[in-house]
Amino acid sequence: MQRLILMRHAEAERAPGPGSDRDRPLAARGRDDAAAMGRALAARGLRPDLALVSPAKRTRQTWDLLHDAFGDVQVRDDAALYNGEADTLRRLIEAAEDEAGCLMVVAHNPGIHLLAVEYLVEGAASPSILDRMSGGFPPGAAAIFGVDVAGRPTLEGYLQPRDLATG
């Protein structure tokens, strides 16, 4: 694996009641944001070979809209990605790292955010980058890491839907 993209699902509808979190769909804004993020990533030459996607409805819908910009990509869902903690996400990434040059993970906070921060610390990111990332990982955001031969991640980019030109 030479590149890793960590992405939080796009904005979802509010949960209507207890027990329905896994089935929450994307909000209209989330659908627009996911499609725009897919186009923005593809325009930067970022096309995953393999995507690990949480089985929750909002992450699957986010992936479906991203996928439109990427074309044919192998996708795998894993129940452990649903609200998985950072160490769980890391284990899944490490298990798949030999299967793809570019691996994408579409999952949930807080795990996706905490893992991104862990990778920043491991990659000796600057205090300004750490400060920016510590401010949160909003819906639809993506952190792009280059991975060296020793497996060390270095931040190459951080995109949020609000940073993209709309229309």
C-alpha positions in Angstrom: 0.0 0.0 0.0 1.4 3.4 -1.0 -1.6 5.5 -0.2 -4.4 5.4 2.4 -7.6 7.5 2.3 -9.5 7.7 5.6 -13.0 9.1 5.1 -16.0 9.7 7.4 -19.4 9.0 5.9 -21.2 12.1 4.6 -23.9 13.9 6.5 -26.7 11.6 7.6 -30.3 12.2 8.6 -30.9 12.4 12.3 -31.9 9.2 14.0 -35.7 9.0 14.3 -35.5 6.9 17.5 -33.5 4.4 19.5 -32.0 1.4 17.8 -32.1 2.8 14.3 -28.6 4.2 14.0 -27.3 1.6 11.5 -30.2 2.3 9.1 -29.8 6.1 9.0 -29.6 7.3 5.4 -27.7 10.2 4.0 -29.3 13.6 4.1 -29.7 15.5 0.8 -26.6 17.6 1.6 -24.7 14.4 2.4 -25.5 12.9 -1.0 -24.3 16.1 -2.7 -21.2 16.2 -0.5 -20.3 12.5 -1.1 -20.6 12.9 -4.9 -18.5 16.1 -4.8 -15.8 14.5 -2.7 -15.6 11.6 -5.1 -15.1 14.0 -8.0 -12.5 16.0 -6.0 -10.5 12.9 -5.0 -10.7 11.5 -8.6 -9.6 14.9 -10.0 -6.5 14.6 -7.8 -5.7 11.2 -9.2 -6.8 9.3 -6.1 -8.6 6.1 -7.1 -8.6 3.3 -4.6 -8.0 -0.3 -5.6 -9.8 -1.5 -2.6 -12.4 0.1 -0.3 -13.3 -1.1 3.2 -16.8 0.2 3.9 -18.8 0.0 7.1 -22.1 -1.9 6.5 -24.2 1.0 7.9 -26.6 2.5 5.4 -25.0 6.0 5.4 -21.5 4.6 4.8 -22.8 2.4 2.0 -24.6 5.3 0.4 -21.5 7.5 0.7 -19.5 4.8 -1.0 -22.0 4.4 -3.8 -21.8 8.1 -4.6 -18.0 8.1 -4.3 -17.8 5.0 -6.5 -19.4 6.9 -9.4 -16.2 9.0 -9.7 -13.8 6.1 -9.3 -15.2 3.4 -11.6 -14.6 -0.2 -10.8 -13.1 -0.7 -7.3 -13.1 -3.8 -5.2 -15.2 -3.2 -2.1 -15.4 -5.1 1.1 -17.7 -4.4 4.1 -16.9 -5.6 7.5 -19.2 -5.4 10.6 -16.2 -4.3 12.6 -16.0 -1.0 10.7 -19.4 0.0 12.1 -18.5 2.4 14.9 -15.1 0.6 15.1 -12.5 2.1 17.4 -9.1 3.3 16.0 -7.3 0.1 16.9 -10.0 -2.0 15.1 -9.7 0.1 12.0 -5.9 -0.1 12.1 -6.0 -3.9 12.3 -8.4 -4.1 9.3 -6.1 -1.7 7.3 -3.0 -3.7 8.2 -4.7 -6.9 7.1 -5.6 -5.4 3.7 -2.4 -3.4 3.0 -0.9 -5.9 0.6 -4.0 -6.1 -1.5 -4.0 -2.5 -2.8 -1.8 0.3 -3.9 -4.4 2.7 -2.7 -6.7 1.7 0.1 -9.8 3.6 1.1 -11.7 3.2 4.4 -15.2 4.7 4.7 -16.3 4.6 8.4 -17.5 6.5 11.4 -16.3 8.9 14.1 -14.8 8.8 16.6 -12.7 5.9 15.2 -11.8 7.3 11.9 -10.8 10.7 13.4 -8.8 9.1 16.2 -6.9 6.9 13.7 -6.1 9.9 11.5 -4.7 11.7 14.5 -2.7 8.7 15.5 -1.2 8.5 12.0 -0.4 12.2 12.1 1.5 11.7 15.4 3.3 8.7 14.1 4.3 10.6 10.9 5.6 13.5 13.0 3.1 16.0 11.5 3.6 19.6 12.2 1.8 21.2 15.2 -0.3 23.3 12.8 -1.6 20.1 11.0 -2.2 18.4 14.3 -4.1 21.5 15.5 -6.3 21.5 12.3 -7.1 17.8 12.6 -7.8 18.0 16.4 -10.6 20.4 15.6 -12.6 17.4 14.4 -13.4 15.2 11.4 -16.7 16.4 9.9 -19.0 14.3 7.9 -17.6 13.7 4.4 -14.1 14.7 5.3 -11.1 12.6 3.9 -7.5 12.5 5.1 -5.1 11.2 2.5 -1.8 9.6 3.6 1.2 8.5 1.6 2.7 5.4 3.1 6.4 4.7 2.9 8.1 1.3 2.5 8.4 1.1 6.3 4.6 1.6 6.6 4.9 5.1 8.0 2.0 7.3 7.0 2.5 11.0 6.0 -0.4 13.3 5.5 -0.7 14.3 1.8 -4.0 16.1 2.0 -7.1 16.8 4.0 -10.4 17.6 2.2 -13.7 18.6 3.6 -16.9 19.1 1.6 -17.1 22.8 2.7 -13.7 23.4 1.1 -14.9 22.3 -2.4 -16.4 24.7 -4.8 -20.1 23.8 -5.3 -22.2 23.9 -8.3 
